[in-house]
Amino acid sequence: MICRDKTAAAMKKALLTAAAAALILAAGAACAAGAPIAGGASAEDINETNNENTVKEYEEPMKYTVACVGDSLTFGMGAQDPVAESYPAVLASLDGKYKFETEKYGHSGATVDYVGWLPFAGTEEYADSLKTQADIVLLMLGTNDTVFSQNRDIFPENFEKMVSTYVGLPCKPRVIVMLPPHFFNDGPMLQASIANLETVIEQEKQVAAKLGLDTIDVYSLTEGRSDLSPDGVHFTAEGYKVLARFVYDELGKILDGAK
């Protein structure tokens, strides 16, 4: 009796297995033919969806090397740890469709002047930046020119010369002009510089347009954002995070052709 029950159970299991196998084969044939299956979706639809999901899951971000060139705002002045908290460092840590490896060439106090107050062109950072093999150059200078430069009347010529130097590098990078940020307070020491900065912003826009270059408008980003600065000029660590996120998003738009 017990043996007969086991035999019956075994036969039943074999029959069920065979039936299941037949159903799988039938479904496979339907898939090959692109026939609709339960729920109204065809096998082709499901295969396409699966392929899309696989691509999304394993798609690598597009990688670019970015040379960040500028003054103390590129160096990271204002943050407790400029090495880890500057905007180039934070930019390199951000993930998404694009992944940016950054090089930092920031010299505090530097100007666009070629003669006069601390010319960036006379710094070690400038010399090093000319050796870059980067895909993209982000150039943010001009803030110190509004305060210290004695050659503001020839700022456009000096700025164009500086930008053109990077455009002409052997690695043929995509040069992008970053318009400097607002001064974060209107104290008496900065009153004249605020007016000068507005002029510098317009002149940098004109040079970028003349050379056919994209711009990233940090000036507009920082309007009314005194909470991002510890001293009215530089960024806090949190401010550099905001700046880096903005730069990442703007670079994405530029690379996507959306700007």
C-alpha angles and dihedrals in degrees: 000000000000091000091050091051091051091049092050091048091049092050091048091050091049092051092049091048091050091049091050091049090051091052092050091050091049091050090049091053090050090051091052090052093046091239120165117261134194113320093029096273119125123228088248090058091051093046090050091050091048091050091050091050091049091051092048092048096050102028111126119222117252107255128216134172112228125197109207109204126184150078134298091316088064093040091056103245111175095039120099091232111031092180094060101023105043116111093253090055093048092044090057091054096055120102132203139093088335131043118201124201106199137208117197123216104168125148119186116237095011122150135196088245116117090200123029133029111029101314112214087218088067096054131099089237090059092050091049093047091058089063094057123126091197124146092218134030118203109198119194114170135130105080094099091044089065090058109029110018119113091189103060091133090069096037093114092054093046093046093049090050091051094047093045090054090062093042088056097050115128091244089060096223126191102251117210124187115222110204108225120252128258120270102256098224136030099224119155093261091059101040096098092039092055090059091045091050092057088054092047091051092054092046092051090050090052093050092048091050092048091053094041094244131150121242134210110211106220087156092068092040092060100044108130092359102123087144088075095062135068096195109020094261112049133049130254118232088264089049091055089052090054090047093048093049090050092048091048092052093045092048089052091054091048094048091045090053091242095126 
